[in-house]
């Protein structure tokens, strides 16, 4: 014989941390809630307005360099540590939580142009215009130490090249690292001479990046407006793409390793599929001056760019326009940007000797969230996403206050672009059918592809 007993616990009918507030249960039957959509629309409007009210992206600055910050590197093994190099040869390891320098790496006689750390976080490699690349052991105990005194490290190895180095990157899985200069050199930790050298043309290579999924694949950009792909298993470069303007930096998507995004001098960033270089997958616009650096979020869904126009922008990986723009009155030309390893923060290094820490989501509440607070934030995001196509919500979400020079420059670029588009349409309309072929911007910026 089965006996069923009704059993109800008090926690199911009262709210957290209270024994007198009764939990309200809703019946979501549409026939009983005739005003549901209008109520949710008002909630979406309020959520969009609250997001603007609580948008405080700037967290703080790391002040210590006495010259422009030229490059940065993340420590994959330690969340709150970041390396920075400046134009006077100073290299520092910062603790972002306390915003102080915990270690310095003296030795370079010229500008530091490249920094990279190994995947285990124990080795730092730097290069500069003094024709040397230096290998350092990262003192992990120093990072964990709470003492306020600065430490200095000695280089474990010095690799001397014939020309100045403009970039460096370490293999994701292995002991090799690549330097960019007059050519692309592949080095081993234990060898004083490069184990391999790649050269395609005579122009300077200004950046190099290893692929996160395939350890033997790397990409570089040169001052001859080229983007070149290399495979370490063969003796010659694999493919080369020549654009109309120079590419300053390259970043691979960590979640889709076949795709990379190039930061270009023409104010745009271009996303490519390495298997199909005859057309860009997406063109990311909005900057009004040259894009100097780019870095992907660890999630692969967004990337951050720093520009000569003194702004930092965050783009969706498949979106044509930025979702966020960061700027301050004091910040000058941005030379390097990085996403933190937990995708929560963005770090920018600029010409005014400062590193700045920003929130990746401007209105995100930092600290520990209670379950009710988390549910409330999730609900606000859901209603905003549901009604994001409506004009009033879209206007509030998209609006950004811009500095006057950037606003005027963007307006001028928009006027020039519209004039070129109208001129092309009129020329095509008054020409013989088929005599003028209009190409999309994804193809128009590419001159040729070589193999």
ZIQUIMO-V750821 format. One record per backbone hydrogen bond with DSSP energy under -0.5 kcal/mol. NH is the residue of the N-H (numbers start at 1). CO is the residue of the C=O. Records with the same first field share a line. If there is no record, write none. Layout:
# ZIQUIMO-V750821
NH=CO, CO
This chain:
# ZIQUIMO-V750821
7=5
12=9
13=10
14=10
15=21
18=15
22=20
23=13
28=26
32=29
33=29
34=32
36=33
39=35
40=36
41=37
42=38
43=39
44=40
45=41
46=42
47=43
48=44
49=45
50=46
51=47
52=48
53=49
54=50
55=52
56=54, 362
59=357
60=357
62=355
63=61
64=62, 353
65=353
69=350
70=68, 85
71=85
73=83
75=81
76=74
78=75
81=78
82=94
83=73
84=92
85=71
86=90
87=68
89=86
92=84
93=103
94=82, 92
95=100
96=80, 94
99=95
100=95
102=93
103=93
104=151
105=91
108=89
112=86
113=111, 127
114=127
116=125
118=123
121=118
124=136
125=116
126=134
127=114
128=132
129=111
131=128
133=159
134=126
135=157
136=124
138=122, 136
139=137
140=138
142=139
143=139
144=140
145=141
151=102
153=104
156=135
157=135
159=133
160=158
161=131
165=128
166=180
167=180
169=178
171=176
177=187
178=169
179=185
180=167
181=183
184=198
185=179, 183
186=196
187=177, 185
189=175
191=188
195=186
196=186
198=184
205=181
206=204, 221
207=221
209=219
211=217
215=213
217=214
218=230
219=209
220=228
221=207
222=226
223=204
225=222
227=241
228=220
229=239
230=218
232=216
234=231
238=229
239=229
240=450
241=227
242=448
243=225, 241
244=445
247=222
248=246, 263
249=263
251=261
253=259
254=252
259=256
260=272
261=251
262=270
263=249
264=262, 268
265=246
267=264
269=284
270=262
271=282
272=260
273=276
274=258, 272
276=273
279=276
280=442
281=271
282=271
284=269, 282
285=283, 320
286=287
287=267
291=264
292=290, 306
293=306
295=304
297=302
300=297
303=315
304=295
305=313
306=293
307=311
308=290
310=307
312=326
313=305
314=324
315=303
316=321
317=301
319=316
323=314
324=314
326=312
334=307
335=333, 349
336=349
338=347
340=345
343=340
346=358
347=338
348=356
349=336
350=354
351=333
353=350
355=62
356=348
357=60
358=346
359=57
360=344
362=360
364=361
366=364
374=370
375=371
376=372
377=373
378=374
379=375
380=376
381=377
382=378
383=379
384=380
385=381
386=382
387=383
388=385
390=387
394=390
395=391
396=392
397=393
398=394
399=395
402=400
407=403
408=404
409=405
410=406
411=407
412=408
413=409
414=410
415=411
416=412
417=413
418=414
419=415
420=416
421=417
422=418
423=419
424=420
425=421
426=422
427=423
428=424
429=425
430=426
431=428
435=432
437=435
438=436
439=437
443=440
444=440
445=441
446=443
447=242
448=242
450=240
